[in-house]
């Protein structure tokens, strides 16, 4: 009998991407509403993706099935 494959956590798969060097890329939060009080510079900074903290790396990689 064939062993079933590990399933990746679909919520995590939609939020995180693994880079070529093995780091995790994620988008920034706080960009969806209440944008009036945020400066243009702050909103511009929220557009760029950033890398995950190394403390969360193993946990998220496991959720992604990597």
N, C-alpha and C positions, 0 to 999 in steps of 0.2 A: 504494500500500500504506500502510495506516495505521500510524503510529508507536505502539509499545506504551507504556502508561502506566508511570510510575515507581512502584515498590512501596515502601511504607513498611516500615521494620524493625519487625516485629510485636512483638518483645520490648520495644523502646523505646516502641511505641505503647501497650502495656499498663502501662508504668511512669510515663510523663510525659504531662501535659496542658498545652496552650497556653492561657494566660489571655487575656482580652480586650485587655489592653495589650501583649501579645506576650511576656510573661515565661513561663518554664517552671515548672510546679508539679510537685513530686515528693513522695513519701512518705518517711518516715524509716526507717532500718534499726534493727537490734538490738531488735526488739520481739517476736520469735517464741519464744525459749527462754532459759533461765537467767534467769528473771525474779525469783527469790528475793532475790538480792543487790542488785537495782535498787530504788531508793526509789520510793514512790508518786508523788512529784513528778516524778521522772525519766521514769517510764512515762507519766504524764499528758502530759508534753511531747512524747513520741514519737508521740502520737496525731495531733497537728496536722501538716498538710502544710506544706512550706516551698518557697521558690523556689530555682531552680538558680543556680549561680554564673555570672557573665557569661563566664567563661573557657570553659565547656562549652557555652554557648548555641548557637553556630553549628554545632558538631558534632552535637548532639542534634536541632536543627531539621532538619538535612540528613537524619538518620536517619528523622525523622518525615515527610519529604517536603514540608516547608514552605519 
